[in-house]
Amino acid sequence: MRPDRVGALRAERAEMLRFSRELDDTEWRAASCAPGWRVQDVVTHLAAGCRAVFTPAVLSIMRSRDIERTNDEFVDRCRDWPPRRTLAEYERWSARLATAAGVVGHGPVSRIPLPLAELGRFPAGLLLAGAMTFDHHTHLRHDMAPALGRPVPGTDAARMGTVLEWMFAVLRNQLRSADPSWLTRPLDVVLDGPGGGGWRVGPGPVVAAGVTGGAAATITCPATDFPEWATCRAAWRDRDVRISGDAEYAARFLDSVRVV
């Protein structure tokens, strides 16, 4: 069952606004856990991503060959802004994006494939709500809150389900593009907890499926841990990742994962 992407995006937006409104000037200027970005720069990045959907800047994102470099360029343009302006920009454009995602997500246009830099093509509904839910969820919990020593916000099945749906869509495109010659046997990835599930990986497309046996190895971990190590913010070996079956083969796959 597909998660409520738009509801997830709106919940993450509300969480980001609540968190950001509590920050003082020192916290805004503090280094985040995202290399080279202050906490304010993370919010700038989210605001720029929302705003781009409604401006010609969206073409830069769609055509980019390096999405991370493009994100840095957008942030660099606003580094001298006061925090109040950054927050106002985020509040304005994230509200518009949530509205647009609601419109797109409930019509036939939601299935139209659109490009996102080197990450490949995604259905419009998933691209708008899924990508931005992932961005909010991951930046807030792994780049902002830990850097400031603040409690990490909770989540729920709809938000985690949307984050994982997006991440496995990216992983699917990455594996299709890389076509690793060593990925000759299927692997099962099982993520426990709210929003979790099972995915079968290679050879062939990544598919969401129940674990039916026949995989070379099964990789199991909490769903809430996956965004951190699968984006290489932490090493998977330092997290609660369990392998049954061919451990060497599974480790080779895990070492190759870097979802952006």
C-alpha positions in Angstrom: 0.0 0.0 0.0 1.4 3.4 -1.0 2.1 5.8 1.9 0.3 9.1 2.1 3.1 11.1 0.5 1.4 14.5 0.7 0.4 14.0 4.3 4.0 13.0 5.1 5.3 16.1 3.4 3.0 18.4 5.3 3.9 16.7 8.6 7.6 17.2 7.9 7.1 20.8 7.0 5.3 21.4 10.3 8.1 19.7 12.2 10.7 21.8 10.4 8.9 25.0 11.1 8.4 24.1 14.8 12.1 23.2 15.1 13.4 26.2 13.2 11.3 28.7 15.1 12.9 27.7 18.4 16.4 28.4 17.2 18.4 31.4 18.5 20.9 33.3 16.3 23.8 31.2 17.6 22.1 28.0 16.7 21.2 29.3 13.2 24.9 30.0 12.6 26.2 26.7 14.1 27.8 24.1 11.9 25.4 21.3 10.9 26.4 17.7 10.4 26.2 18.3 6.7 29.8 19.1 5.6 30.3 22.8 4.8 26.7 23.8 5.8 25.6 25.7 8.8 22.1 24.9 10.3 20.8 28.0 8.4 22.3 26.7 5.1 20.3 23.4 5.5 17.1 25.4 5.8 18.2 27.6 2.9 18.7 24.4 0.9 15.2 23.2 1.7 13.7 26.6 0.8 15.6 26.7 -2.5 14.4 23.3 -3.4 10.8 24.2 -2.8 11.1 27.6 -4.6 12.8 26.0 -7.6 9.7 24.1 -8.5 8.0 27.4 -9.4 10.9 29.1 -11.2 13.3 28.5 -14.1 15.8 27.2 -11.5 14.0 23.9 -11.8 15.7 23.4 -15.1 19.1 23.6 -13.4 18.1 20.8 -11.1 16.6 18.7 -13.8 19.6 19.0 -16.1 22.3 18.9 -13.4 25.1 16.4 -13.7 26.0 16.8 -10.0 23.0 17.4 -7.8 25.1 18.0 -4.7 27.1 20.7 -6.4 24.0 22.4 -7.7 22.5 22.4 -4.2 25.7 24.0 -2.9 25.4 26.7 -5.6 21.9 27.5 -4.5 22.9 27.8 -0.9 25.9 30.0 -1.6 23.6 32.6 -3.1 21.9 33.2 0.2 24.6 32.7 2.8 24.5 36.3 3.9 20.8 36.4 4.6 19.7 37.0 8.2 18.0 33.9 9.7 14.6 35.6 9.7 14.7 36.0 6.0 15.7 32.4 5.5 12.9 31.1 7.6 10.4 33.4 5.9 11.6 32.1 2.5 11.3 28.5 3.6 7.8 29.0 5.1 6.5 30.7 2.0 7.8 28.3 -0.6 7.3 25.1 1.3 3.6 26.0 1.7 3.3 26.4 -2.0 5.1 23.1 -2.6 2.8 21.2 -0.3 -0.2 22.6 -2.1 1.3 21.7 -5.5 2.1 18.2 -4.3 -1.5 17.8 -3.2 -2.8 18.8 -6.6 -0.3 16.7 -8.6 -0.6 13.7 -6.4 -4.3 13.2 -7.0 -4.3 13.4 -10.8 -3.0 11.5 -13.8 0.0 14.0 -14.0 1.4 12.2 -10.9 2.6 9.4 -13.2 4.5 11.5 -15.7 8.2 10.7 -15.4 10.4 13.7 -14.8 14.2 13.9 -14.6 16.2 14.8 -11.4 19.8 15.5 -12.3 22.0 12.4 -12.5 19.5 10.4 -10.3 17.3 9.5 -13.3 13.5 9.9 -13.8 10.7 9.6 -11.3 6.9 9.9 -11.4 6.0 13.5 -10.8 3.9 12.7 -7.7 6.8 10.8 -6.1 9.3 13.5 -7.1 7.4 16.3 -5.5 6.3 14.8 -2.3 8.7 11.9 -1.9 12.0 13.7 -2.6 11.1 16.6 -0.4 9.8 14.4 2.5 13.1 12.6 2.3 15.1 15.8 2.3 13.2 17.3 5.3 13.2 14.0 7.3 16.9 13.3 6.8 18.3 16.8 7.2 16.3 17.5 10.3 17.1 14.2 12.1 20.7 13.6 11.0 22.1 17.1 10.2 20.3 19.7 12.3 19.1 18.2 15.6 22.3 16.2 16.4 24.5 19.2 15.6 22.7 21.3 18.1 22.3 18.6 20.8 18.5 18.9 20.5 16.1 15.9 20.7 15.7 14.1 17.4 12.0 14.4 16.3 10.0 11.3 16.1 8.4 9.9 12.9 5.5 7.7 11.9 4.6 5.0 9.3 3.5 7.5 6.7 6.6 9.6 6.8 9.0 6.7 7.0 7.1 4.9 4.3 7.4 7.9 2.0 11.1 8.3 2.8 11.9 4.7 2.1 9.8 4.7 -1.1 11.9 7.6 -2.4 15.2 6.1 -1.3 14.6 2.8 -3.0 13.4 4.5 -6.2 16.8 6.4 -6.2 18.6 3.1 -5.5 16.8 1.4 -8.3 18.0 4.1 -10.8 21.5 4.1 -9.4 21.8 0.3 -9.8 20.3 0.4 -13.3 22.8 3.1 -14.3 25.9 1.4 -12.7 24.9 -2.1 -13.7 27.4 -3.7 -11.4 28.8 -6.9 -12.9 29.1 -8.6 -9.5 25.4 -8.2 -8.6 24.4 -11.6 -10.0 22.2 -12.9 -7.2 19.2 -11.4 -5.4 19.4 -9.8 -2.0 16.6 -9.1 0.4 16.5 -5.9 2.4 14.1 -6.0 5.3 13.5 -2.8 7.3 11.7 -3.3 10.6 9.3 -0.8 12.3 6.7 1.7 11.2 6.8 2.4 7.4 9.2 -0.5 6.9 8.9 -3.5 4.6 10.9 -5.8 2.3 12.7 -5.0 -0.9 14.4 -7.4 -3.3 17.6 -6.0 -4.9 19.3 -7.3 -8.1 19.8 -8.7 -10.6 17.1 -6.7 -12.4 15.0 -3.9 -10.9 14.6 -3.2 -7.2 11.1 -4.2 -6.2 9.1 -3.9 -3.0 8.1 -7.5 -2.1 7.6 -9.8 0.8 10.5 -12.0 1.7 9.8 -15.3 -0.2 13.2 -17.0 0.1 15.8 -17.7 -2.5 18.0 -14.7 -1.8 21.7 -15.0 -1.5 21.5 -13.0 1.7 19.0 -11.0 3.8 19.9 -7.7 5.3 17.8 -6.5 8.2 17.8 -3.3 10.2 15.4 -0.8 11.8 13.7 1.4 9.2 14.6 4.5 11.1 18.3 3.7 10.8 18.3 3.2 7.0 18.3 6.9 6.0 21.4 7.6 8.1 23.7 4.8 6.8 22.3 4.5 3.3 23.2 8.2 2.7 26.6 7.5 4.2 26.1 9.8 7.2 27.1 6.8 9.2 28.8 3.5 8.4 26.4 0.6 8.2 28.8 -1.5 10.2 28.3 1.0 13.1 24.5 0.5 13.1 22.2 -2.3 13.8 22.5 -4.0 10.4 22.2 -7.8 10.5 23.1 -10.2 7.7 22.0 -13.8 7.2 23.3 -15.8 4.3 26.3 -14.8 2.2 27.8 -12.1 4.4 30.6 -11.2 2.0 28.2 -10.7 -0.9 25.8 -8.6 1.2 28.7 -6.5 2.6 29.8 -5.7 -1.0 26.4 -4.4 -1.7 26.1 -2.4 1.5 29.5 -0.8 0.8 28.2 0.4 -2.6 25.0 2.0 -1.3 25.0 5.8 -1.3 21.6 7.3 -1.8 21.6 11.1 -2.3 
